[in-house]
Amino acid sequence: MKNNIFFRLGIFVGLLLSLLLLPWWVTLILSCAALVRFSSYYEIIFLGFVFDCLYATPLFFFPHFPSATVLTFFLLAFSFFIKKYLRMEAGV
């Protein structure tokens, strides 16, 4: 149990560093891999919020729209749906 917590924390710190140091698409790919690896990876919402705080640009109609945060909510919901569907198809 404790090793899983440290592993999850290490993945989160790695994703946070990738958010700060690597291009956005690398962080997106790594975040999707974390969504596949863990059953519920809620930390992705915080990463989307940090991305919005650091790099968000105002949109025409919504000057303060948190687009990365909304995207991470959709990714998390989509991963829940896909995992549930795949478990149903596998008969688990």
C-alpha positions, 0 to 999 in steps of 0.5 A, spaced: 500 500 500 505 504 501 509 503 495 503 504 491 502 511 494 509 513 493 509 510 486 503 515 485 506 521 488 512 520 483 508 519 477 505 526 479 511 529 481 514 527 474 508 530 470 508 536 474 516 537 472 514 535 465 508 540 465 514 545 467 519 543 462 517 539 456 512 541 451 504 541 452 503 535 448 508 530 452 505 532 458 498 530 455 501 523 452 504 522 459 497 524 463 493 519 458 498 514 460 497 515 467 489 515 466 490 508 463 495 506 469 491 508 475 483 506 476 482 513 478 487 519 477 484 525 480 491 529 480 490 530 472 485 535 474 490 539 478 495 539 473 490 542 468 489 547 473 496 549 474 497 549 466 491 554 466 494 558 471 501 558 467 500 558 460 492 560 458 491 565 453 484 569 453 479 566 448 474 571 444 468 570 448 471 567 454 476 571 457 478 567 463 475 560 461 479 554 464 480 550 457 485 545 460 481 544 466 475 542 463 479 538 458 482 534 464 475 533 467 473 530 460 479 526 459 477 523 466 470 522 465 472 519 458 477 514 462 471 512 467 466 510 461 471 507 457 474 502 463 467 501 465 465 499 458 471 495 457 470 491 463 463 490 461 465 487 454 470 483 458 465 480 462 468 482 469 
